[in-house]
Amino acid sequence: MCVTGVDPPSAKGVRPSSATGNQTRVMSFEKSLSRRSFLSLSAMTAASALTGCASTAGPSPMAQPVVMRNPINMFQAPQTPGDAELAVMYGPIEDGGFLIPAVPYQQIDPRFYRQQVVDPTGQAPGTIVVDTPSRFLYLVQPGGTAMRYGVGIGREGFAWQGSGVIQWRQRWPRWKPPNEMVARQPELAKYSIENGGMEPGLKNPLGARALYIFSSGEDTLYRLHGNPEWRSIGKAVSSGCVRLLNQDIIDLYDRVPNKAPVVVLQ
């Protein structure tokens, strides 16, 4: 237990005297003693504070722990890329024999630019999370961050939700609309599965890359894919698929392995 006071030093050895000179020396001694006691008391009190000891007057209130939901939020905010970076990110790309045109990113809501953010999903690193209400796709990274992409989402009534895995990845895929879509849109019959689908290219609805989502071993018929229509980003437009800018799907494709988990939220 820490001591918060000092015992008075023994007066043994101080000779009593009735003489005035002796009285003066005794008074001087007492003043010196009082000063030393005060300094000793101050030093001991400071030591008690440094060692965390409690005073005999009673326990100090315990400090309440500070709980931070996500410590990164206190120090790291999403940084929207600058014009120079955006010009590179969304500039023209020559890929697979095709010249992908530049995206007029100035006409896109900056929220939907590709950017690293604090991970809001709580999923394991390597997981893809599609937040359909917000029109965002997250690729969770180590260290509490995620790469965020703006996406276009399937129309109401065609949207898919659930969990699955990236079973297959394809560069410049052929587009084969399912029979249900062909039945709704007969003009697509020439691109049907039976007819071999649409050739890869800049006008192909799947764009430069496609990631095929399977669930419980079955093809969901929904894809994460590129698209030639930058105006669709941030909107509900496609028939059930999650579409990204071609520049963004190429970036995502290069980061994601086969069997990566996928969660689509509504």
N, C-alpha and C positions, 0 to 999 in steps of 0.2 A: 504494500500500500504506500502511495506517495505521501510525503509529509508536507503540509502546507504552512508550518510554522517552525520556530526554532526554540530549543530549550535555552533559558537564560544561562550565560556562563557563570561558573562558580566565582564568588567574591573572595574565596580563600586566597590569602596572600596579600590582601589589601589592608594595610595597617590603619586602624582608626586613629584619628588625631583630632584634637579640638582646636589646633592652631589654624589661623586664617590661611596660611600658605598651604597647609595640608588640605584644608577644605577646598581651596581653589584647585589643587591637583586632583582631588577626588571628583569634583564637578567636571573637570576637563576629561578625566578618565571615563566618567559616566556618559558624557556627550559622545566621546569616541566610541564607546561600547554601543551606544544607541545607534550611531551611524553604521557601525559594522553589522549590527543585527539587522538593520533595515536592508543593507546591501545583500546580506546573506539570504534574507527572506525573499527579496526580489529575484535573486538568481535561482533559488529553489522553486519559486512559483513558475518562472519561465521554463525551467527544466521539466516541471510537471506538465506544462502545456505541450511541450515538444514531444514528450513520451506518451501523451494521450491519457495520462492518469486522471482520476476523478478527484474532485475536492471533497473534503469531509463534510462540506456544507450540504451535500446532496448530489445525486446523479444529474449530469447534464442531459438535455433532451437528445435522443438518438437522431442522427441525420437520416432522412428518408432517401432510399435509393432512387436514382433517376432512371426511368425506363425509357429507352429509345426504341421506337418501333422499327426504324431503319436508320442506323447511325449515318449512313451515307447521305441521307436526305439533308443532314445538317451542314454538309460540306460540299456536296456535289449537286449541281443543278444541270438539267439538260442544256447543252449549248447548241443553238441552231448554227449549222455550218455557214461560213461566210461566202460571199460571192465567188471568190477565187476557188474555194473548195467545191462549191456547187457546180461551177463551170466544168470542173474535171469530172465530178461524180456523174453528171448528167449530160456530158458532152457526147459527140458521136463516137461509136465503137465499131470497129471492123471485127467481126466474129463469125466463124464458120462459113466464110464466103459471102456474108451479108454485111452491108453497112447500115448499122442501126443509127437513125438520125438523132440529133441532140433533142433533149426535152426542154421546152420553154418553161423552165422551173419557176420563173417569175410569175407565171399564171397559176401556179399551184399553191394551195394553202401551206405555209411553212411548217405547220404541224406534221405534214405528211412527208417531209423530207426524211431520207435515211439519216439516222443519228443514234448515237449511243446515249442511253438514259439509265437512270436508276431502275432496277428491275421491280415492277409492281406485282408480278405474278406469283412469286413464292415457289415457282417450279424449279426442278433441278436443272443445272447447266446442260445445254444441248437440246433442251425442249423448245419446240415451236408452239407459241400460243397465239391464236387468232382471236382478237377482241372485236367481235363484229359490231357492237353498238358504237365503239369509238373509231372503227375503221383502221385499226392498227394490227400489225403482226409483230410479235416479239420473238427474237431468238435469244434465249436466256444464256448468259455468259458467266464464267466464274467471277467471284469477287463482288456479287451483288449488283451487276449491271446487265443490260440487255441491249441488243441492237434492235432498233424499232424502225419499221417500214410502214408507209401508208399503203392501204389496199382498197380495192373495190370489192364489194361483197354481193353474193347472189340476191336476186330479187326476193321480196317477201313471198313465201310459199315455195321457194326453191332452195332456200338456205339450208345448209347442213350443219349439225352440231354434234359434238361427241369427241371421243379420243381415238387415236389410231397411231399408225407409224408411217414413215416414208418408206414404202416398199420398193419403189423404183424411181430412178432419176433419169431424165432424158434431155439431151441437148437438141435444140431445134426439132421438136417432136412433130409428128403428124397429128392432125386433129381429126378424131373420129367421133362425131356426135352420137350419143346413144339413140337407140331406136325411138325412145319416148320423145326425144327432142325432134327427131325427124318427123314423127307423127304430128307434132304441133306446128312444125315449120317445114312443110313439104319441099320448099326450095332448097333445103339442105340435103336432099336425097342423094345428090351427086357426091356428097362427102360422107356417105354412110359407111358403116363398118364393112358392109358387103362390097362397097366400091373402093375400099382402101383408104378412105379419108382424104383430107386436104394435105397437099404437099407442104413441107416446111417452108417458111419464108416470112417476110415482114408483114404480110397480111393475114397470116395464120393466127387465129384467136388465142392460141397457146403461147405465142411469142417465142422468145429465144430459149426458154427452159421450161420444164414441167417437173413437178414433184408429185408423185402419185400416192394418194392416201388410202391405206388399207386399214380395216378394223376387223378384229377377230378373224384374220386370214382372208377376208373378202374385200374385193375392190369396191370402194364406196362410190366410184365414178366421179369423185370430186378431186380437184387438183389445185395445187399452188403453182401459178404459172405467170409468165409474162403476158404482155398485151401491147398492141400498137396504139391504143387509145389512151393517151395520158389524161384526158378529161375525165375518165372513169374513176380515177383515184379519189378515194374519200366518199364514194357514192355506192348506192345499191343498184347494180346494173347487170351483172352477168348472170347466167343461168346456173346458179349453184356453186360456181367456182370462186376461188380467192385469187384475184389478179393483182399483179404488181407491175410497176414500170419495168421495161426490159432491162434497164441498167440495174435495177434493184434485184430482180430475180436472178440475174447473173451473179451478183454479189452474194445473195442468199445461197444459191446453188453451190458456190465454192466453199461455203462455210458448213454445210449440212451433209452428214454422211447418211448412207442407207440405214434404215431402222431407227432413225431419229424419231422420238415421240412427238406427237402432235395433239394439241387440245384446241378445239374450236368452241368458243363460248358465244352464247346468244344473250 
